[in-house]
């Protein structure tokens, strides 16, 4: 069960208000001919595993005017095909292992032109997909994703070794 404090909700609400104000200001400053949302490029994600941890280096290749945010997602391996065919599946309950709303700081990824590195610890042993996704605040209905990587985390049943193994999806 998730609990939110008034202070936490105020922070999130304040962040949403600032973002909305920024989007409105940029939209009004742009010429009417530029009303169409910019093309959003998928991020670059390089993931490695060690023990029960995943480290993900995320790069947002989009320009500042695109108002695009990117994030690296860890999903259960069985859900990778559904996410590839429909990136909005990332919003379905139980699909995303990381980031999670109980740790608000994990929700912030890379802004345009930025590279961030995150390590997620204490992931249960198993197979996971690492998917990078970007969405523009000018058109949140069309997220784009990169090619997922399937990662082994921890020791799998039967004693197979843990490793920094990455398998591109579809290989």
N, C-alpha and C positions, 0 to 999 in steps of 0.2 A: 504494500500500500504506500502511495506517495503522499507526503504531506508538504504543504507549502506554507511558509510564514508570510505575514503581511509584508515584511521587509523584503523577502525574496521576490514576492509578486510585484512589489513596487519597483524593484530593480529591473525585472523582466519587462514590466509595463513601460518603464522609463526608456529602456533600450528600444522597444518597439516604437514608442512615440518619436524618439530621435531619428530612427531609421525612416519612419513614415514622413517626417518633416524633411529629411534629406532628399528622399525620393520626390516629394512634391516640389521642392526647390529646384532640383535638377530638371524635372519634367517641365516646369514653367520656363526655365532658362533655355531649354532646347527649342530650336525652330520647329514649327508645325510640320514641316516636311520630314522631320526625324521622329515621327510619332511611333513608328514601328520599333519593336523591341530589338536590341542588338543581337547578333548571332553569339551564342554562348559556346565556348570551347570547353571540352571536358578537361579535368585536371590531370596531372601526372602524379601517380602514387607509387612509391617504392616501399614495399613491406618486407620485413624480416621477422622471423620468430626465434625465440630462445627460451627454452623451458616453457613456462606457462605465460609468456609475455609476447606481445606483438609490438613492433615499432614501425610506425608509418611516417614517411616523409611525403608531405602533400604540397604540390605547387599549383597555384592558381594562375593560369596563363592569360586571363582576361584583363581588359583595360579598365581603368578606374571609371570611365563613363558608362560602362556596362552595368555598374552596380551589382556585380556578381560575387556571390560567396560560394566557397567550395568547402567540402568536408570529406574526410575519409571515413567510411563505414565498415564495421566488422559485422558480417551477417552469418547466420548458420549456413553451412555449405549446401544443404538441401534447398535453400531458398534462392540460391544464386540464379538458376534459370528463370524464375519468376521475376526477379529484379531486373535481369537483362532484358526481358521482353516488355516490362513495364516498370520504369524506375519509381513510379509512385507507390509501388509495393513496399518501399522503404518506410512508408508511413503505417503499414499494417502492424498490429501488436505482435510481439514475439519474433519479428524478423531481425531487427537490429540488436546486436549485442553491445556495440559501442557506436556512437556516443549514447548516453542515457540522460533523461531529464532529471534524474535525481542528483546529477552532478552538472549543474548549469554551465560551468566553465567548459565542460567537454562538448558543448553544443556549438562553440565558436571555432570555426576552422580558419581558412586562409582568405583574406581579402584580396582584391585584384593585385596581381604582381607579387604577392607574398609567397614565401615557403615556410611551412611550420612542420615540426617533428613532434609526434606524440607517441608515448609508450603506454600501452594498456597492459596492466599486470593482473595476475590471478584469473586468467581465463581458463575455464575447465578444459581438460584435454579433449581434442577432437579436431575435426576439419571445419574450417571457416573460409568464407569468401571475404576478400578485402576489395571494396568498391569505392572509387572516388566519384563524387557527384558535385555538380555546380548548378546553381540556379540564379537567375537575374531577378532582382526585386521589381524590375519593370515587367516581368512575365513569369510569375512563380508557377504557372501551370505547365511549363515545359522544361523540366530538369534534364540535364544531360549527364551521362556517366561514362567512365573510362572502361577499359577491358578489365574485368575482375581477375583477381589472382586467388587461387585456392591455396590456403596455408594450413600446414599441420602444426598444431599447438600441443605441447606436452607429449607424453607417451600414450600411444594408442593401445587398445586391448591386444594382447598377444605379444607385447614387448617390442614392437617396432620402435626404432629410435626416433627421438624427438629431433627436430632439425630446423634449420633455416631453409625450409623447402617452400618453394613457390612454384605453382603450376598455373600458367596462364589458362584461363577458362576457354574451353573449346579445343584444347590441344589434344 
